[in-house]
């Protein structure tokens, strides 16, 4: 195709439907050098919905790909230490592409709902303060398919591994989820009193990998 101007669109339609357009792909001029950009769109109730954009230099954007990053909106005080299973909340959101993370309760607990079947990565860090040398820590990622221990820390080494009773515990867990499955994070510290705090420096990221 030659001489089509700044954009050419290939559109799929169904003449027997009320909203006839099914989707479209387009090649567009991009940048000062007029490089070609590719865009793929679906139609949702007649409105354009961009699924993918590929730039001339190879970068690809997926605007609807599930992707979340958040942290606690404040320090959570005296939440565990005596074996209490504390529901982690990451209600101060940097972004929630797709709107798949929900927060409920006081303090808020966060639950991720998978919008489609796929393999999701849960990656983050939980920072705990007020630790002593005899407490043990377990961080679980809980989903319908299984409960995974993302971090397990032996209480006998906390005194040497923490700094002034503060310890940051990073974790990464891939989960196989089906659409509408939910997953959430639980923190359990045992061996002492319910005096431990969760820092607002903690965070969680979730994204659809495949």
LOVEX-869273 format. One line per 10 residues: for each residue x negated, y, z negated of N, C-alpha, C. Coordinates in Angstrom, 2 decimals. Layout:
<recs>
X:Y:Z:X:Y:Z:X:Y:Z ~ ...
</recs>
This chain:
<recs>
-0.85:-1.18:0.00:0.00:0.00:0.00:-0.89:1.23:0.00 ~ -0.61:2.16:0.88:-1.45:3.36:0.99:-0.55:4.59:1.03 ~ -1.10:5.71:0.54:-0.39:6.97:0.63:0.84:7.08:-0.25 ~ 0.83:6.44:-1.42:2.02:6.44:-2.26:2.03:7.58:-3.28 ~ 0.99:8.41:-3.33:0.97:9.54:-4.25:0.46:9.14:-5.62 ~ 0.89:9.85:-6.70:0.33:9.63:-8.03:0.79:8.34:-8.71 ~ 1.83:7.69:-8.19:2.36:6.50:-8.86:3.14:5.64:-7.87 ~ 2.99:4.31:-8.01:3.83:3.38:-7.28:4.43:2.41:-8.27 ~ 5.74:2.14:-8.14:6.48:1.30:-9.09:7.09:0.12:-8.36 ~ 6.88:-1.08:-8.93:7.55:-2.28:-8.45:8.57:-2.67:-9.52
9.85:-2.69:-9.14:10.92:-2.87:-10.12:11.70:-4.14:-9.81 ~ 12.00:-4.92:-10.89:12.85:-6.11:-10.77:14.25:-5.79:-11.27 ~ 15.27:-6.15:-10.49:16.65:-5.84:-10.86:17.55:-7.06:-10.67 ~ 18.69:-7.02:-11.34:19.73:-8.05:-11.20:21.03:-7.32:-10.87 ~ 21.43:-7.38:-9.64:22.59:-6.61:-9.19:23.90:-7.07:-9.83 ~ 23.90:-8.27:-10.42:25.12:-8.77:-11.04:25.27:-8.39:-12.49 ~ 24.30:-7.66:-13.07:24.34:-7.30:-14.49:24.73:-5.84:-14.65 ~ 25.25:-5.51:-15.85:25.61:-4.13:-16.15:24.37:-3.24:-16.15 ~ 23.36:-3.64:-16.91:22.07:-2.95:-16.86:21.20:-3.71:-15.86 ~ 21.17:-3.24:-14.65:20.60:-4.02:-13.56:19.09:-4.17:-13.64
18.37:-3.17:-14.14:16.91:-3.22:-14.17:16.42:-4.20:-15.23 ~ 15.50:-5.10:-14.85:14.91:-6.06:-15.77:13.56:-5.59:-16.29 ~ 12.79:-4.95:-15.46:11.48:-4.48:-15.84:10.76:-3.92:-14.63 ~ 9.55:-3.43:-14.88:8.80:-2.85:-13.77:7.31:-2.83:-14.10 ~ 6.49:-2.80:-13.05:5.07:-2.56:-13.23:4.68:-1.43:-12.29 ~ 3.71:-0.66:-12.73:3.34:0.51:-11.95:1.84:0.72:-11.96 ~ 1.35:1.33:-10.89:-0.03:1.77:-10.80:-0.01:3.30:-10.76 ~ -0.80:3.92:-11.63:-0.74:5.36:-11.78:-2.13:5.97:-11.68 ~ -2.19:7.18:-11.18:-3.43:7.93:-11.21:-3.73:8.33:-12.66 ~ -5.02:8.25:-13.05:-5.38:8.56:-14.43:-6.71:9.29:-14.46
-6.76:10.42:-15.17:-8.00:11.14:-15.37:-8.36:12.06:-14.23 ~ -9.44:12.82:-14.45:-9.87:13.80:-13.46:-10.35:13.16:-12.17 ~ -10.82:11.90:-12.28:-11.34:11.23:-11.08:-10.27:10.40:-10.38 ~ -8.99:10.50:-10.85:-7.87:9.80:-10.23:-8.04:8.28:-10.22 ~ -8.65:7.73:-11.29:-8.76:6.28:-11.40:-7.38:5.66:-11.59 ~ -7.25:4.38:-11.23:-5.96:3.73:-11.30:-5.68:3.11:-12.66 ~ -4.49:3.33:-13.21:-4.05:2.76:-14.49:-2.84:1.87:-14.22 ~ -2.79:0.71:-14.90:-1.70:-0.25:-14.71:-0.79:-0.23:-15.93 ~ 0.52:-0.22:-15.71:1.50:-0.22:-16.79:2.56:-1.28:-16.53 ~ 2.89:-2.05:-17.58:3.93:-3.06:-17.50:5.03:-2.71:-18.48
6.27:-2.66:-17.99:7.40:-2.27:-18.82:8.55:-3.25:-18.68 ~ 9.28:-3.42:-19.78:10.55:-4.14:-19.73:11.67:-3.13:-19.88 ~ 12.90:-3.58:-19.66:14.07:-2.73:-19.86:14.86:-3.27:-21.05 ~ 15.13:-2.40:-22.01:15.92:-2.76:-23.19:17.16:-1.87:-23.18 ~ 18.31:-2.48:-22.91:19.58:-1.72:-22.80:19.44:-0.56:-21.84 ~ 18.71:-0.79:-20.75:18.56:0.21:-19.71:17.43:1.20:-19.92 ~ 16.78:1.16:-21.08:15.70:2.10:-21.38:14.35:1.44:-21.16 ~ 13.36:2.24:-20.71:12.01:1.73:-20.50:11.35:1.39:-21.83 ~ 10.66:0.24:-21.86:9.90:-0.18:-23.04:8.53:-0.64:-22.56 ~ 7.49:0.12:-22.88:6.15:-0.20:-22.41:5.58:-1.39:-23.17
5.24:-2.44:-22.44:4.67:-3.64:-23.03:3.15:-3.62:-23.04 ~ 2.56:-3.06:-21.98:1.11:-3.12:-21.85:0.63:-2.00:-20.94 ~ -0.52:-1.42:-21.30:-1.19:-0.44:-20.46:-2.65:-0.86:-20.33 ~ -3.14:-0.96:-19.10:-4.54:-1.29:-18.86:-5.19:-0.09:-18.18 ~ -6.26:0.39:-18.79:-6.95:1.58:-18.28:-8.01:1.19:-17.25 ~ -8.45:2.12:-16.44:-9.40:1.81:-15.36:-10.69:1.16:-15.86 ~ -11.10:1.48:-17.08:-12.35:0.94:-17.62:-12.16:-0.36:-18.39 ~ -10.93:-0.93:-18.36:-10.69:-2.25:-18.92:-10.02:-2.29:-20.27 ~ -9.92:-1.15:-20.98:-9.25:-1.15:-22.27:-7.76:-1.45:-22.09 ~ -7.19:-2.17:-23.06:-5.79:-2.57:-22.96:-5.06:-2.18:-24.24
-3.89:-1.60:-24.09:-3.02:-1.26:-25.20:-1.76:-2.10:-25.16 ~ -1.34:-2.59:-26.35:-0.09:-3.33:-26.50:0.75:-2.58:-27.54 ~ 1.55:-1.61:-27.13:2.22:-0.72:-28.07:3.17:-1.42:-29.04 ~ 3.69:-2.58:-28.68:4.63:-3.28:-29.56:4.00:-4.44:-30.31 ~ 2.69:-4.65:-30.17:2.00:-5.75:-30.85:2.04:-5.51:-32.37 ~ 2.55:-6.47:-33.16:2.63:-6.27:-34.61:1.25:-5.97:-35.21 ~ 1.18:-4.88:-35.99:-0.08:-4.45:-36.57:0.22:-3.56:-37.77 ~ -0.36:-3.90:-38.94:-0.06:-3.17:-40.19:-1.34:-2.92:-40.97 ~ -1.41:-1.77:-41.62:-2.45:-1.48:-42.60:-1.86:-0.61:-43.70 ~ -2.05:-1.05:-44.95:-1.51:-0.29:-46.07:-2.28:-0.56:-47.35
-1.98:0.25:-48.36:-2.60:0.10:-49.68:-1.56:0.43:-50.74 ~ -1.82:0.09:-52.01:-0.89:0.50:-53.07:-0.82:2.02:-53.15 ~ 0.36:2.54:-53.37:0.53:3.99:-53.43:-0.04:4.58:-54.72 ~ -0.31:3.71:-55.71:-0.88:4.15:-56.98:-1.51:2.94:-57.67 ~ -2.33:3.21:-58.66:-2.89:2.11:-59.46:-1.76:1.40:-60.20 ~ -1.82:0.08:-60.23:-0.84:-0.72:-60.97:-1.50:-1.19:-62.27 ~ -0.96:-0.76:-63.41:-1.62:-0.99:-64.69:-0.96:-2.12:-65.47 ~ -1.79:-2.87:-66.17:-1.34:-3.94:-67.09:-0.40:-4.92:-66.39 ~ -0.84:-5.45:-65.24:0.06:-6.27:-64.43:-0.23:-7.77:-64.56 ~ -1.42:-8.15:-64.99:-1.74:-9.56:-65.12:-2.96:-9.71:-66.04
-3.43:-10.94:-66.18:-4.51:-11.26:-67.10:-4.14:-12.43:-67.98 ~ -2.83:-12.61:-68.16:-2.30:-13.68:-69.01:-1.67:-14.80:-68.19 ~ -1.99:-14.87:-66.90:-1.41:-15.88:-66.03:-0.21:-15.39:-65.25 ~ 0.19:-14.13:-65.41:1.32:-13.56:-64.66:1.00:-13.54:-63.17 ~ 1.95:-14.00:-62.35:1.83:-13.91:-60.90:2.34:-12.54:-60.45 ~ 1.40:-11.66:-60.13:1.78:-10.29:-59.79:2.00:-10.15:-58.29 ~ 3.20:-9.69:-57.86:3.46:-9.49:-56.42:2.79:-8.21:-55.93 ~ 1.84:-8.36:-55.02:1.09:-7.21:-54.52:1.94:-6.34:-53.60 ~ 1.76:-5.04:-53.74:2.44:-4.08:-52.89:1.45:-3.19:-52.17 ~ 1.71:-2.97:-50.89:0.85:-2.12:-50.05:1.74:-1.09:-49.37
2.44:-0.31:-50.21:3.53:0.54:-49.75:3.08:1.89:-49.21 ~ 1.81:2.24:-49.38:1.29:3.45:-48.76:0.71:3.05:-47.41 ~ 1.51:3.26:-46.35:1.17:2.72:-45.04:0.33:3.70:-44.22 ~ -0.74:3.18:-43.64:-1.47:3.93:-42.63:-0.76:3.78:-41.29 ~ -0.29:2.57:-40.99:0.55:2.33:-39.82:1.26:1.00:-39.99 ~ 2.41:0.88:-39.34:3.18:-0.37:-39.32:3.80:-0.48:-37.93 ~ 2.98:-0.87:-36.98:3.42:-0.96:-35.59:4.39:-2.12:-35.45 ~ 5.63:-1.80:-35.13:6.68:-2.81:-35.04:7.60:-2.81:-36.25 ~ 7.19:-2.16:-37.35:8.04:-2.07:-38.53:8.34:-3.42:-39.16 ~ 7.30:-4.26:-39.33:7.51:-5.62:-39.82:7.21:-5.81:-41.30
6.70:-4.77:-41.97:6.39:-4.87:-43.39:7.46:-4.13:-44.19 ~ 8.00:-4.80:-45.21:9.02:-4.20:-46.07:8.50:-4.13:-47.50 ~ 8.97:-3.13:-48.25:8.55:-2.92:-49.63:9.79:-2.78:-50.50 ~ 9.83:-3.53:-51.60:11.01:-3.49:-52.47:10.58:-3.72:-53.91 ~ 11.37:-3.16:-54.84:11.12:-3.36:-56.25:10.35:-2.20:-56.86 ~ 10.08:-2.32:-58.16:9.33:-1.30:-58.88:8.39:-1.98:-59.88 ~ 7.07:-1.92:-59.64:6.42:-1.30:-58.48:6.71:-2.09:-57.21 ~ 6.60:-1.44:-56.05:6.98:-2.12:-54.81:6.13:-3.37:-54.52 ~ 6.79:-4.43:-54.09:6.13:-5.63:-53.58:6.35:-5.67:-52.07 ~ 5.33:-6.09:-51.34:5.38:-6.04:-49.87:5.57:-7.43:-49.27
6.43:-7.50:-48.25:6.70:-8.75:-47.54:6.62:-8.49:-46.04 ~ 5.83:-9.31:-45.36:5.71:-9.22:-43.90:6.62:-10.24:-43.25 ~ 7.40:-9.83:-42.24:8.27:-10.72:-41.50:7.77:-10.82:-40.07 ~ 7.49:-12.05:-39.62:6.98:-12.26:-38.26:8.10:-12.00:-37.25 ~ 7.88:-11.11:-36.29:8.92:-10.85:-35.29:8.99:-11.91:-34.20 ~ 7.87:-12.62:-33.96:7.80:-13.66:-32.93:6.92:-14.80:-33.44 ~ 7.03:-15.95:-32.78:6.13:-17.06:-33.09:4.69:-16.64:-32.78 ~ 3.75:-17.06:-33.61:2.36:-16.74:-33.31:1.44:-17.00:-34.48 ~ 0.19:-16.66:-34.27:-0.84:-16.80:-35.31:-1.22:-15.40:-35.78 ~ -1.02:-15.17:-37.06:-1.21:-13.85:-37.65:-2.41:-13.85:-38.60
-3.17:-12.78:-38.58:-4.30:-12.62:-39.47:-3.91:-11.70:-40.63 ~ -4.13:-12.19:-41.86:-3.97:-11.39:-43.07:-5.36:-11.15:-43.64 ~ -5.76:-9.90:-43.69:-7.11:-9.57:-44.13:-7.07:-8.35:-45.03 ~ -7.75:-8.42:-46.16:-7.72:-7.28:-47.06:-8.69:-7.44:-48.21 ~ -8.48:-6.64:-49.23:-9.31:-6.68:-50.43:-8.47:-6.21:-51.61 ~ -8.58:-6.89:-52.74:-7.90:-6.49:-53.96:-8.95:-6.15:-55.01 ~ -8.87:-4.94:-55.55:-9.81:-4.48:-56.56:-9.13:-4.48:-57.92 ~ -9.75:-5.19:-58.87:-9.18:-5.38:-60.20:-10.12:-4.75:-61.23 ~ -9.56:-4.09:-62.24:-10.37:-3.50:-63.31:-9.90:-4.00:-64.66 ~ -10.81:-3.93:-65.65:-10.52:-4.39:-67.00:-10.88:-5.83:-67.24
-11.68:-6.43:-66.34:-12.02:-7.85:-66.44:-13.04:-8.10:-67.56 ~ -12.92:-9.31:-68.15:-13.91:-9.78:-69.12:-14.57:-11.03:-68.55 ~ -15.46:-11.63:-69.31:-16.27:-12.72:-68.78:-15.55:-14.06:-68.71 ~ -14.36:-14.18:-69.31:-13.72:-15.49:-69.39:-12.47:-15.62:-68.53 ~ -12.15:-14.62:-67.74:-10.92:-14.67:-66.95:-11.18:-15.26:-65.57 ~ -10.19:-15.96:-65.03:-10.27:-16.53:-63.69:-9.22:-15.87:-62.81 ~ -9.53:-15.78:-61.49:-8.69:-15.03:-60.56:-8.30:-15.91:-59.39 ~ -7.01:-15.84:-59.00:-6.55:-16.51:-57.79:-5.71:-15.51:-56.98 ~ -6.05:-15.38:-55.70:-5.25:-14.60:-54.77:-4.62:-15.56:-53.77 ~ -3.29:-15.55:-53.66:-2.58:-16.46:-52.76:-1.87:-15.67:-51.65
-1.91:-16.23:-50.45:-1.06:-15.77:-49.35:0.01:-16.84:-49.18 ~ 1.26:-16.46:-49.39:2.35:-17.43:-49.45:3.28:-17.23:-48.26 ~ 3.51:-18.33:-47.52:4.40:-18.33:-46.36:5.20:-19.63:-46.38 ~ 6.27:-19.75:-45.58:7.06:-20.99:-45.57:6.24:-22.23:-45.23 ~ 5.24:-22.08:-44.36:4.46:-23.24:-43.93:3.55:-23.76:-45.02 ~ 3.01:-22.87:-45.87:2.07:-23.28:-46.90:1.73:-22.09:-47.78 ~ 1.14:-22.40:-48.94:0.58:-21.39:-49.82:-0.93:-21.55:-49.79 ~ -1.62:-20.51:-49.33:-3.07:-20.59:-49.18:-3.75:-19.79:-50.29 ~ -4.81:-20.37:-50.86:-5.64:-19.63:-51.81:-6.65:-18.84:-51.01 ~ -6.48:-17.52:-50.99:-7.36:-16.66:-50.22:-8.64:-16.36:-50.98
-8.56:-16.33:-52.32:-9.73:-16.12:-53.16:-9.51:-16.85:-54.47 ~ -10.56:-17.48:-54.95:-10.52:-18.17:-56.25:-11.84:-17.87:-56.95 ~ -11.76:-17.19:-58.09:-12.97:-16.73:-58.76:-13.05:-17.35:-60.14 ~ -14.18:-18.00:-60.43:-14.40:-18.67:-61.71:-14.67:-17.65:-62.80 ~ -13.94:-17.78:-63.89:-14.07:-16.81:-64.96:-15.44:-16.74:-65.61 ~ -16.22:-17.82:-65.54:-17.51:-17.83:-66.23:-18.54:-16.91:-65.60 ~ -18.31:-16.46:-64.36:-19.29:-15.59:-63.70:-18.82:-14.16:-63.54 ~ -17.61:-13.85:-63.99:-17.08:-12.51:-63.79:-17.93:-11.46:-64.50 ~ -18.44:-11.79:-65.66:-19.25:-10.84:-66.40:-20.46:-10.37:-65.63 ~ -21.05:-11.24:-64.82:-22.24:-10.86:-64.06:-21.89:-10.34:-62.67
-20.76:-10.78:-62.10:-20.40:-10.38:-60.74:-19.60:-9.08:-60.68 ~ -18.96:-8.70:-61.75:-18.22:-7.44:-61.76:-19.14:-6.31:-62.22 ~ -18.71:-5.08:-61.93:-19.44:-3.89:-62.36:-18.56:-3.14:-63.34 ~ -18.95:-3.15:-64.62:-18.15:-2.50:-65.67:-16.72:-3.02:-65.68 ~ -16.58:-4.34:-65.44:-15.27:-4.95:-65.47:-14.43:-4.74:-64.23 ~ -15.03:-4.19:-63.15:-14.32:-3.93:-61.89:-14.86:-4.86:-60.82 ~ -13.96:-5.51:-60.10:-14.35:-6.47:-59.08:-13.45:-6.32:-57.86 ~ -14.06:-6.21:-56.66:-13.32:-6.17:-55.40:-13.42:-7.54:-54.74 ~ -12.27:-8.11:-54.38:-12.22:-9.46:-53.82:-11.66:-9.41:-52.39 ~ -12.51:-9.52:-51.38:-12.03:-9.53:-49.99:-11.51:-10.90:-49.58
-10.63:-10.94:-48.60:-10.09:-12.21:-48.12:-9.62:-12.05:-46.69 ~ -9.62:-13.16:-45.95:-9.05:-13.23:-44.60:-8.43:-14.60:-44.42 ~ -7.17:-14.64:-44.02:-6.44:-15.90:-43.84:-5.65:-15.83:-42.53 ~ -5.81:-16.82:-41.61:-4.92:-16.91:-40.44:-3.70:-17.77:-40.79 ~ -2.54:-17.30:-40.39:-1.30:-18.04:-40.65:-0.58:-18.34:-39.34 ~ -0.09:-19.56:-39.22:0.78:-19.93:-38.10:2.22:-19.67:-38.54 ~ 2.89:-18.71:-37.92:4.23:-18.30:-38.34:5.20:-18.40:-37.17 ~ 6.43:-18.73:-37.49:7.50:-18.67:-36.49:8.32:-17.41:-36.74 ~ 9.06:-16.99:-35.73:9.87:-15.78:-35.84:10.77:-15.83:-37.06 ~ 10.80:-14.78:-37.83:11.58:-14.58:-39.06:10.93:-15.18:-40.30
9.80:-15.89:-40.15:9.05:-16.32:-41.33:8.55:-15.10:-42.10 ~ 8.46:-15.24:-43.43:7.93:-14.15:-44.25:6.66:-14.61:-44.96 ~ 5.82:-13.64:-45.29:4.59:-13.92:-46.04:4.32:-12.77:-46.99 ~ 3.71:-13.09:-48.13:3.42:-12.06:-49.13:2.19:-12.49:-49.94 ~ 1.66:-11.55:-50.74:0.44:-11.76:-51.50:0.77:-11.79:-53.00 ~ 0.19:-12.77:-53.70:0.34:-12.85:-55.16:-1.04:-12.90:-55.81 ~ -1.19:-12.14:-56.89:-2.43:-12.10:-57.66:-2.17:-12.70:-59.04 ~ -3.02:-13.65:-59.45:-2.90:-14.27:-60.76:-4.26:-14.24:-61.45 ~ -4.30:-13.63:-62.61:-5.51:-13.64:-63.44:-5.15:-14.28:-64.77 ~ -5.96:-15.25:-65.20:-5.69:-16.00:-66.42:-6.87:-15.92:-67.37
-6.60:-16.20:-68.66:-7.67:-16.30:-69.64:-7.76:-15.13:-70.59 ~ -6.84:-14.17:-70.49:-6.88:-13.01:-71.38:-5.49:-12.46:-71.61 ~ -5.41:-11.18:-71.89:-4.13:-10.53:-72.10:-3.66:-9.83:-70.84 ~ -2.41:-9.38:-70.86:-1.84:-8.69:-69.71:-2.29:-7.22:-69.75 ~ -3.57:-7.04:-69.44:-4.19:-5.72:-69.58:-4.93:-5.28:-68.33 ~ -4.86:-6.06:-67.27:-5.66:-5.77:-66.08:-4.91:-4.88:-65.10 ~ -5.69:-4.05:-64.40:-5.13:-3.09:-63.45:-5.55:-3.44:-62.03 ~ -4.67:-3.12:-61.07:-4.98:-3.25:-59.64:-5.19:-1.85:-59.08 ~ -6.35:-1.64:-58.48:-6.73:-0.32:-57.98:-5.97:0.04:-56.71 ~ -5.75:1.35:-56.54:-5.16:1.85:-55.30:-6.15:1.78:-54.14
-7.39:1.36:-54.41:-8.38:1.14:-53.35:-8.16:-0.21:-52.66 ~ -7.30:-1.05:-53.21:-6.95:-2.32:-52.56:-6.26:-2.04:-51.23 ~ -6.30:-3.00:-50.32:-5.64:-2.78:-49.02:-5.32:-4.13:-48.38 ~ -4.42:-4.09:-47.39:-4.05:-5.26:-46.60:-3.84:-4.86:-45.15 ~ -4.41:-5.64:-44.25:-4.13:-5.50:-42.83:-3.54:-6.78:-42.28 ~ -2.56:-6.67:-41.40:-1.92:-7.83:-40.76:-1.79:-7.54:-39.27 ~ -2.14:-8.53:-38.44:-1.93:-8.35:-37.00:-1.71:-9.69:-36.33 ~ -1.00:-9.64:-35.22:-0.74:-10.82:-34.40:-1.96:-11.08:-33.52 ~ -2.59:-12.25:-33.72:-3.81:-12.58:-33.00:-3.52:-13.32:-31.69 ~ -2.57:-14.26:-31.72:-2.29:-15.07:-30.53:-0.89:-15.65:-30.62
</recs>
